[in-house]
Amino acid sequence: MIGLKSLPKEYLDWNERWGAPYGHVSARELSIKQRFASDDPGAFGPFAFQVCNHTRVFEYPWAYFAAELKPGMQTLDVGGGLGGLQYALAQEGVDVTNVDPEAKVTERTWSGFPSAAVPLTLDNHEQLNKVFGTAVRLVPEKVQESGLEPGTFDRAFCLSVIEHVSQDEARDMVAAVRNLLKPGGLLLLTIDLFLDVKPFGVLDTNVWGTNIDVHALVRESGMEMVEGDPTELHGFPEFDFDKVVARMPEYFMGYFSALSQALVLRKPVA
């Protein structure tokens, strides 16, 4: 499925509660660095410390409700950065591990220019843990090199991350997540669909990434797709280009001309 502009009330209420995806109203006049250095950063909410595309207005509440979380669940956030979802989930009693290799560097380089945000470091991540009274674990490695115990996680989130890597690395990341999930565990994925990249535009890739073959990713994952519309997922034989173009005014559009594909994969029980 592709995220729609028209959001259910429960999504709107969830965004309002947590200040997703940019932080509460009080944060709007300050840069992220100013929020981080303020006397009371917690007042801005957990989502005030990460630069994100506008599609997160849809992605965060969609992922939250699709996950059907319960307190005590072991949850993996792949590429979570300093994003607010990890801290929001932890405040609700979910045990969260964030796996993100960006913690090894001091500024983003994949996009070609320095980040406008506070960099993800172990110290900055721990400072937000203290601000929000949480205990999210940060592993500064790729998920396929994390060394985490296989079969220990009930849920995994990978939101707007996969499109930034190659098809091969995306496959390896999903395989690693499958290994880390418990039988019956869910992987919640959102994947940008760029409109300046083929089949919509003329580019093979842009500064942000590429249009991943979602069908190949699912086929090679060894997991079952339990939520997702093949007519709106790039690479599936059922992918309907004309339908997607015709519905473009209904879809939630990101700031850099991207739609948000959303799907849920489940690890087999047996």
C-alpha positions as CSV (number, residue, x, y, z in Angstrom):
1,M,0.0,0.0,0.0
2,I,1.0,3.6,-0.4
3,G,0.2,6.1,2.4
4,L,-2.7,8.4,1.8
5,K,-3.2,12.0,2.6
6,S,-6.4,11.2,4.4
7,L,-5.3,9.8,7.7
8,P,-7.6,7.9,10.2
9,K,-8.5,9.8,13.3
10,E,-6.4,7.4,15.5
11,Y,-3.3,8.3,13.4
12,L,-4.0,12.0,13.8
13,D,-4.5,11.6,17.6
14,W,-1.3,9.6,17.9
15,N,0.7,12.2,16.1
16,E,-0.8,14.9,18.3
17,R,-0.1,13.0,21.5
18,W,3.6,12.5,20.6
19,G,4.3,15.6,18.5
20,A,5.1,13.4,15.5
21,P,6.9,13.7,13.3
22,Y,8.7,17.1,14.0
23,G,8.1,17.7,17.7
24,H,5.5,19.7,19.6
25,V,4.5,23.2,18.5
26,S,7.0,24.7,21.0
27,A,9.9,23.3,18.9
28,R,9.0,25.0,15.7
29,E,10.9,28.2,16.3
30,L,14.1,26.5,17.2
31,S,16.7,24.5,15.2
32,I,17.2,20.9,16.2
33,K,20.6,21.8,17.8
34,Q,18.9,24.5,19.8
35,R,16.2,22.1,21.0
36,F,18.9,19.6,22.0
37,A,20.8,22.2,24.0
38,S,17.8,23.8,25.7
39,D,17.1,23.7,29.4
40,D,14.1,21.4,28.9
41,P,14.4,19.4,25.7
42,G,11.8,17.0,26.9
43,A,9.2,19.7,26.4
44,F,9.6,19.3,22.6
45,G,8.6,15.6,22.6
46,P,10.6,12.6,21.4
47,F,10.2,13.4,17.7
48,A,11.9,16.8,17.8
49,F,15.5,15.6,17.3
50,Q,15.6,14.0,13.9
51,V,15.3,15.4,10.3
52,C,12.8,13.4,8.4
53,N,10.7,13.4,5.2
54,H,7.1,14.6,5.4
55,T,5.8,11.1,4.7
56,R,6.6,10.2,8.4
57,V,3.2,11.9,9.2
58,F,1.7,8.7,7.8
59,E,4.6,6.2,8.5
60,Y,5.0,6.6,12.2
61,P,1.3,6.0,13.3
62,W,0.8,3.4,10.6
63,A,3.8,1.4,11.9
64,Y,2.7,1.8,15.5
65,F,-0.9,0.5,14.9
66,A,0.1,-2.2,12.5
67,A,2.6,-3.6,15.0
68,E,0.0,-4.3,17.6
69,L,2.5,-3.8,20.4
70,K,2.2,-4.9,24.0
71,P,4.3,-3.9,27.0
72,G,7.4,-6.1,27.4
73,M,7.7,-6.9,23.7
74,Q,11.3,-7.0,22.4
75,T,11.5,-4.6,19.5
76,L,14.2,-3.7,16.9
77,D,14.4,-0.3,15.3
78,V,16.7,-0.6,12.2
79,G,18.3,2.7,11.3
80,G,16.4,4.5,14.0
81,G,18.9,7.4,14.4
82,L,17.6,9.9,17.0
83,G,14.1,9.3,15.8
84,G,11.2,9.6,18.3
85,L,9.6,6.2,17.7
86,Q,12.1,4.4,19.8
87,Y,11.6,6.6,22.8
88,A,7.8,6.7,22.4
89,L,7.7,2.9,22.4
90,A,10.0,2.7,25.3
91,Q,7.8,5.0,27.3
92,E,4.9,2.6,26.7
93,G,6.9,-0.3,28.2
94,V,8.3,-1.8,25.0
95,D,11.9,-3.0,25.2
96,V,13.7,-1.3,22.2
97,T,17.0,-1.9,20.5
98,N,18.1,0.6,17.9
99,V,20.7,-0.7,15.4
100,D,22.3,2.1,13.4
101,P,25.8,2.3,12.0
102,E,25.6,6.0,11.6
103,A,26.5,6.2,15.3
104,K,30.1,5.5,14.2
105,V,30.3,8.8,12.3
106,T,29.8,12.4,13.3
107,E,27.8,13.7,10.3
108,R,25.8,12.2,7.5
109,T,27.6,11.9,4.2
110,W,25.4,9.7,2.1
111,S,23.2,12.6,1.0
112,G,26.2,14.6,-0.1
113,F,26.0,17.4,2.4
114,P,26.3,17.8,6.2
115,S,23.3,17.0,8.3
116,A,21.2,19.9,9.7
117,A,20.5,17.7,12.8
118,V,22.4,16.7,15.9
119,P,24.5,13.7,14.9
120,L,23.7,10.3,16.1
121,T,26.4,9.3,18.7
122,L,26.3,7.1,21.7
123,D,26.4,10.1,24.0
124,N,23.6,12.0,22.2
125,H,21.4,8.9,22.1
126,E,22.0,8.3,25.8
127,Q,21.2,12.0,26.6
128,L,17.8,11.6,25.0
129,N,17.3,8.4,27.0
130,K,17.8,10.4,30.1
131,V,15.5,13.2,28.9
132,F,12.6,10.8,28.2
133,G,13.3,8.3,31.1
134,T,13.9,5.4,28.7
135,A,16.5,2.7,28.3
136,V,16.7,2.2,24.5
137,R,19.8,0.2,23.6
138,L,21.9,1.6,20.7
139,V,24.0,-0.8,18.7
140,P,26.3,1.2,16.3
141,E,26.5,-1.5,13.6
142,K,24.7,-2.6,10.5
143,V,21.9,-5.0,11.4
144,Q,23.6,-7.8,9.5
145,E,26.7,-7.2,11.7
146,S,24.9,-6.4,15.0
147,G,25.9,-9.6,16.8
148,L,22.4,-9.7,18.5
149,E,20.9,-13.0,19.6
150,P,18.9,-14.7,16.9
151,G,15.2,-15.3,17.5
152,T,14.8,-12.7,20.3
153,F,12.6,-9.9,18.8
154,D,8.8,-9.8,18.6
155,R,8.7,-6.8,16.2
156,A,11.2,-5.0,13.9
157,F,10.7,-1.6,12.3
158,C,12.7,-0.4,9.3
159,L,11.1,2.9,8.3
160,S,12.4,4.8,5.2
161,V,15.8,3.1,5.4
162,I,15.9,0.4,2.7
163,E,15.7,2.8,-0.2
164,H,19.1,4.3,0.8
165,V,21.0,1.1,0.2
166,S,21.5,-1.2,-2.8
167,Q,19.2,-4.0,-3.7
168,D,21.7,-6.5,-2.5
169,E,22.3,-4.8,0.9
170,A,18.5,-4.4,1.3
171,R,18.2,-8.2,0.8
172,D,20.9,-8.8,3.4
173,M,19.3,-6.5,5.9
174,V,15.9,-8.2,5.6
175,A,17.5,-11.6,5.9
176,A,19.3,-10.4,9.1
177,V,16.1,-9.1,10.6
178,R,14.4,-12.4,9.8
179,N,17.1,-14.2,11.7
180,L,16.6,-11.9,14.7
181,L,12.8,-12.2,14.8
182,K,11.0,-14.8,16.9
183,P,8.8,-17.2,14.9
184,G,5.7,-15.3,14.1
185,G,7.5,-12.0,14.6
186,L,6.7,-9.0,12.3
187,L,8.8,-6.7,10.2
188,L,7.2,-3.4,9.5
189,L,8.7,-1.7,6.4
190,T,8.2,1.6,4.8
191,I,10.1,2.2,1.5
192,D,10.2,5.5,-0.4
193,L,9.0,5.5,-4.0
194,F,10.9,8.2,-5.7
195,L,9.1,10.1,-8.5
196,D,12.3,11.3,-10.3
197,V,13.6,7.7,-10.5
198,K,12.5,5.0,-13.0
199,P,9.7,4.0,-13.7
200,F,8.4,7.5,-13.0
201,G,11.4,9.6,-13.8
202,V,14.5,9.3,-16.0
203,L,17.1,8.6,-13.2
204,D,18.3,5.2,-12.1
205,T,19.1,6.7,-8.7
206,N,18.9,10.1,-7.0
207,V,20.9,11.7,-4.1
208,W,18.6,9.8,-1.6
209,G,18.7,6.3,-3.1
210,T,16.8,4.2,-5.6
211,N,13.4,2.5,-6.2
212,I,13.9,-0.9,-4.6
213,D,12.3,-3.9,-6.2
214,V,10.0,-4.7,-3.3
215,H,8.8,-7.9,-4.9
216,A,12.3,-9.3,-5.1
217,L,12.9,-8.2,-1.5
218,V,9.7,-10.0,-0.3
219,R,10.4,-13.1,-2.4
220,E,13.9,-13.5,-1.1
221,S,13.0,-12.7,2.5
222,G,11.6,-16.1,3.5
223,M,8.7,-14.3,5.1
224,E,5.0,-13.9,4.3
225,M,3.6,-10.5,3.4
226,V,0.6,-10.1,5.7
227,E,-0.1,-6.4,4.9
228,G,0.5,-4.6,1.6
229,D,-1.1,-4.0,-1.8
230,P,0.9,-5.6,-4.6
231,T,-0.6,-3.1,-7.1
232,E,1.1,-0.3,-5.2
233,L,4.4,-2.0,-4.4
234,H,7.2,-1.4,-6.9
235,G,8.5,-4.6,-8.6
236,F,5.5,-6.8,-8.1
237,P,3.9,-8.2,-11.3
238,E,0.7,-6.6,-10.1
239,F,2.2,-3.2,-9.7
240,D,-0.2,-0.9,-11.6
241,F,1.7,2.2,-12.9
242,D,-1.4,3.8,-14.3
243,K,-3.3,3.3,-11.0
244,V,-0.5,4.9,-9.0
245,V,-0.3,7.9,-11.4
246,A,-4.1,8.4,-11.4
247,R,-4.2,8.3,-7.5
248,M,-1.2,10.6,-7.1
249,P,-3.3,13.5,-5.7
250,E,-4.6,11.1,-2.9
251,Y,-1.2,10.0,-1.8
252,F,0.9,11.6,0.9
253,M,3.9,13.3,-0.8
254,G,7.3,13.7,0.8
255,Y,9.3,16.9,0.6
256,F,11.7,15.4,-2.0
257,S,9.1,13.9,-4.4
258,A,8.6,10.5,-2.8
259,L,5.6,8.4,-1.8
260,S,5.7,5.9,1.0
261,Q,5.2,2.2,0.3
262,A,4.1,0.3,3.5
263,L,4.1,-3.5,4.1
264,V,4.3,-6.0,6.9
265,L,6.2,-9.3,6.7
266,R,5.8,-12.2,9.2
267,K,8.4,-14.8,10.0
268,P,7.0,-18.3,9.6
269,V,6.1,-20.0,12.9
270,A,7.5,-23.4,11.8
